């Protein structure tokens, strides 16, 4: 066997090992078991009495229908830092007429609403959300937060729907 052939085989072998390690790490990251917070959330959502849909191990949604905002999802999500985010996308960026009066109405709503914040996400979509840590949640608090977010999203929609075009 020549030195060049030996060197090529060694490099090929090392590349296969590195690739195998990379695939193993990537595969294990995709198959990570749910966190204790994710498991707790499933239990709390089940005990809440809400009918919910599981989208991922850490993302769930509940469909609501209110007087102003129709057939919308309250989304519940957890992250690796024990954070629970409950939110509603009230309107997508393309639907909104971003006038100064619209922005004033949003600022007013952000001041008026308790326990939630109103804002724009990275896509420019209008949201209502609340955040908490998983360890603070029990069934009653989760139900209250879901209701608060759903009601605030409906109230916000009611106050700004003149600047939002239908989907």
N, C-alpha and C positions, 0 to 999 in steps of 0.2 A: 504494500500500500504506500503510495507516495505521500509526502508531507502535505501537499495541497489537498489531496483527497481526504486525508485524516483531518486536516483543519476544517474543511467544508463539512464533514460529518459531525465534528464537535460543535461547530456553529449551528448547524441544523438541529442537533440534539438540544442545545441550550435554548434555541428559539422555541422548540416544541415544549420544553419545560416551562418557559416563561409564558407562552400562550396558554398552556394548560392551567397554570396558576391563575392567570387573568380570568379565564373562563370559570374556574372554580370559585373565585371571589365574586365575580358577577352573578353566577348562578346562586350562590348562597345569599347574596344581597336581595335577590328577587324572591327567594323562598324563606325570608326571615319570618319567624313566627310572630303573631300579633303581640304587641306589648301588653303589659298588665292594664294600661289605660284603655287600650282597644277592647280588651276583654271586659273591663268594667263598663265601658260605654254600651256594649251589646246588652249586658244585664240591665243597665239603667233604662235603655231605650225599650227593651222588652217589658220591664216593669212599669214604664210610663203609660202604657195603654195606647200609644200612638202606633199606627201602621207605618212601618218604615221600610226603606229599600237599602240594601247594602250594595255599595258600588265598589269598594275595596275594603281591605281589612281595617282601614282607618277612616272611611268616608261613608256616611249614611245620609239619606234624605227623607223628608216627610212632606207630603203634598198638602197644601192648604188652598182654600178658596174663600176669599173675603169680599166685602162689598165693592171695593175699588180695585184691588189687585186679585186677579182671577187665576186659578190653577197654577200656583207658584210653589217652588220647593224651598223649604228651610233645609239648609245643608249643615251637617255636623261633621267636623273633621278633627282628628288629633294629630299631633306630631311627636317626634322622638323626645321632646323636652317636656312632655306631660301637659302641653297646652291643648285646650279644647276651644275651637272656634266654631261659632254658630252664626250663620249668615244667610242672607237672601240677596240675590241680584235683582234689584228693582227694575232696572232698565239697562239695555246695552248701549254702548257709546254711540253707535250709529243712529239710535232712536231719539237721542236728546238734542234739543235746541239750546246750546250753551250761551244763553243771554245773561247779561248782568242780573236781571231780575230772577232768573232761574238759580243762579249761584247764590243770590241773597236768600232765596227761599230755602236752599240747602243748608246754608249757615244758620239760619233761624231754627230749622228743624234739628240740627246738631246741638244747638243750645237747649231746645225745648225737651228733647227726648232724654229720659233717664235710662241708665244702664246700657245704652247702645251708642254706637258711633255711626255716623253717616259719612260716606266718602266715595272716592273713585279707586278702583283696583288698578293693577298694572296694565290692563287692557282698556282702561277708561270707562269701565262699566260702573254704574251707580249701585252701591251696596248699603245695607244695614247689617251691622254685626256686633257681636259681643264675644269676649274672650274670658276664659277662666282657666285655672289649673284643674287637672283631673282629680286631685286629692280632695278638693273642696266640694265636689259634686255629690249630691244624693238625688234620689228620684224627684223629690219635691222641687229642689233647686233647678234641676234639668228641665222639668216641665215648665217652671216659671220662666226660665231663660228662653226656651223655644217659643212660648206664648208671647213673651216680650218682643222678640225679634220679628215674629210673624205680624203682630199688631202694629209695631213701629213701621215695618215695611209697607203695610197697607195704608197707614196714616200718612207716611211720606208720599206714597204714590198719589193719594187723594189730593195732597197739597201741591204737587208739582206735575200732575198729569197733563196740564195745559202745555207743557214744554216737552212732552214725550209723545212721539208718534207711535201708532200701533205697530206690532211686529210684522 
